[in-house]
Amino acid sequence: MKKNGLINIYNYFEEIFLVTIFAVLVADIFLQVIMRYLFNNSLYWSEELGRFLFEWLTWIGISLGAKKGEHIKISMLVDKFSYKKAQLLNISSSIILIAICVVTIFYGMYMTIFWAGSKFMCLRISLAWGYIAIPLGCSLMVLRSLGNIRESINNYKAGEPEGRDM
């Protein structure tokens, strides 16, 4: 198995999972619109399913955003620094992000446990299934951030690549 084989497998399944959730969410909303405007009737469970899927899409999606480097950054500020200082700034921001995620994991677990005895009215599943996406997504974000820290450390040690525009 290649060095990053396990990571590549995880990346693949994460993307498949998120695309599937998104497709089901779009189908749910489309079906609800059709039912409401063409048949003057609405599906009683559609709103809950949409909210549930959106929670999972959002919280698991933060990990994918971190992988692709598409989270909000102040690149204008980072670009003003030298290559090595920019790597140190990346490391610092990742450490801050990990701290925020750890706090969110703690409170997400609290919410999951707190709501475990309650159920969605229509779906009849525990609210905990929706809230567990918070600590799971943040845990995945911590793993991605640790990988980003490792990459920034390696970039710092290697120095500025040739041909880098400032």
C-alpha positions as CSV (number, residue, x, y, z in Angstrom):
1,M,0.0,0.0,0.0
2,K,1.3,3.5,-0.9
3,K,2.3,5.9,1.9
4,N,-0.9,7.9,1.6
5,G,-3.1,4.9,0.6
6,L,-5.3,5.0,3.7
7,I,-5.7,8.7,3.4
8,N,-6.7,8.4,-0.3
9,I,-9.2,5.7,0.6
10,Y,-10.7,7.9,3.3
11,N,-10.8,10.9,0.9
12,Y,-12.6,8.8,-1.7
13,F,-15.3,7.6,0.8
14,E,-15.7,11.0,2.3
15,E,-16.4,12.5,-1.1
16,I,-18.8,9.7,-2.0
17,F,-20.6,10.1,1.4
18,L,-21.0,13.9,1.0
19,V,-22.1,13.7,-2.7
20,T,-24.7,11.0,-1.7
21,I,-26.0,13.1,1.2
22,F,-26.2,16.2,-1.1
23,A,-28.1,14.2,-3.8
24,V,-30.6,12.9,-1.3
25,L,-31.0,16.4,0.1
26,V,-31.7,17.9,-3.3
27,A,-34.1,15.1,-4.1
28,D,-35.9,15.6,-0.8
29,I,-36.3,19.3,-1.4
30,F,-37.3,18.8,-5.0
31,L,-39.9,16.2,-4.0
32,Q,-41.3,18.6,-1.3
33,V,-41.6,21.4,-3.9
34,I,-43.4,19.1,-6.3
35,M,-45.8,17.9,-3.6
36,R,-46.5,21.4,-2.3
37,Y,-47.0,23.2,-5.6
38,L,-48.4,20.6,-7.9
39,F,-50.4,18.5,-5.5
40,N,-51.2,21.1,-2.8
41,N,-50.0,18.7,-0.2
42,S,-46.7,18.5,1.7
43,L,-44.7,15.6,3.0
44,Y,-44.7,15.7,6.8
45,W,-41.2,14.3,7.2
46,S,-39.4,16.2,4.4
47,E,-38.4,19.3,6.5
48,E,-36.9,17.1,9.2
49,L,-35.0,14.9,6.7
50,G,-33.7,18.0,5.0
51,R,-32.4,19.5,8.3
52,F,-30.9,16.2,9.3
53,L,-29.1,15.8,6.0
54,F,-28.0,19.4,6.0
55,E,-26.4,19.0,9.5
56,W,-24.4,16.0,8.3
57,L,-23.4,17.7,5.0
58,T,-22.2,20.8,6.9
59,W,-20.2,19.2,9.7
60,I,-18.6,16.4,7.6
61,G,-18.1,18.9,4.8
62,I,-15.7,21.0,7.0
63,S,-13.2,18.2,6.7
64,L,-13.4,18.2,2.9
65,G,-13.0,22.0,2.9
66,A,-9.8,21.6,5.0
67,K,-8.5,19.0,2.7
68,K,-8.9,21.2,-0.4
69,G,-7.7,24.3,1.5
70,E,-11.0,26.1,0.8
71,H,-11.6,27.5,4.2
72,I,-11.5,31.2,4.7
73,K,-7.9,32.5,4.9
74,I,-6.4,35.9,4.9
75,S,-4.2,35.1,1.9
76,M,-3.5,38.7,1.3
77,L,-1.8,38.9,4.7
78,V,0.0,35.6,4.4
79,D,1.3,36.5,1.0
80,K,3.1,39.5,2.5
81,F,5.3,37.2,4.6
82,S,8.3,35.3,3.5
83,Y,7.7,31.6,2.7
84,K,9.0,30.3,6.0
85,K,7.0,32.9,8.0
86,A,3.9,32.0,6.0
87,Q,4.5,28.3,7.0
88,L,4.7,29.3,10.7
89,L,1.5,31.3,10.3
90,N,-0.2,28.3,8.8
91,I,1.0,26.2,11.7
92,S,-0.3,28.8,14.2
93,S,-3.7,29.0,12.5
94,S,-4.0,25.2,12.5
95,I,-3.2,25.0,16.2
96,I,-5.9,27.7,16.9
97,L,-8.4,25.7,14.7
98,I,-7.6,22.5,16.6
99,A,-8.3,24.3,19.9
100,I,-11.7,25.6,18.6
101,C,-12.5,22.1,17.3
102,V,-11.7,20.5,20.6
103,V,-14.1,22.8,22.4
104,T,-16.7,22.2,19.8
105,I,-16.2,18.4,20.1
106,F,-16.7,18.6,23.9
107,Y,-20.0,20.6,23.6
108,G,-21.1,18.6,20.6
109,M,-20.8,15.4,22.7
110,Y,-22.7,17.1,25.5
111,M,-25.5,18.0,23.1
112,T,-25.5,14.5,21.6
113,I,-25.9,12.9,25.0
114,F,-28.4,15.6,26.1
115,W,-30.7,15.0,23.1
116,A,-30.3,11.2,23.0
117,G,-33.6,10.6,24.7
118,S,-35.5,12.9,22.3
119,K,-36.7,12.0,18.8
120,F,-37.4,13.8,15.6
121,M,-41.2,14.1,15.5
122,C,-41.7,12.6,12.1
123,L,-38.6,10.6,11.4
124,R,-38.8,8.9,14.7
125,I,-35.1,8.6,15.2
126,S,-33.1,10.1,18.0
127,L,-32.0,13.7,17.8
128,A,-28.6,12.4,18.8
129,W,-28.1,11.1,15.3
130,G,-28.2,14.6,14.0
131,Y,-26.0,16.1,16.8
132,I,-23.3,13.4,16.6
133,A,-22.3,15.0,13.2
134,I,-20.8,17.9,15.2
135,P,-18.1,16.0,17.2
136,L,-17.5,13.7,14.3
137,G,-17.0,16.5,11.8
138,C,-14.7,18.4,14.2
139,S,-12.7,15.3,14.9
140,L,-12.1,14.8,11.2
141,M,-11.2,18.5,11.0
142,V,-8.6,18.0,13.8
143,L,-7.1,15.1,11.8
144,R,-6.9,17.3,8.7
145,S,-5.4,20.1,10.7
146,L,-2.7,17.8,12.1
147,G,-1.9,16.8,8.5
148,N,-1.7,20.5,7.5
149,I,0.7,21.1,10.4
150,R,2.9,18.3,9.3
151,E,2.9,19.6,5.7
152,S,3.7,23.1,6.8
153,I,6.6,21.8,9.0
154,N,7.9,19.8,6.0
155,N,7.6,22.9,3.8
156,Y,9.4,25.0,6.4
157,K,12.3,22.6,6.6
158,A,12.5,22.3,2.8
159,G,12.5,26.0,2.3
160,E,11.0,28.1,-0.4
161,P,10.4,26.1,-3.7
162,E,12.1,27.5,-6.8
163,G,10.0,29.6,-9.1
164,R,7.6,30.8,-6.3
165,D,6.2,34.1,-7.1
166,M,5.9,36.7,-4.4
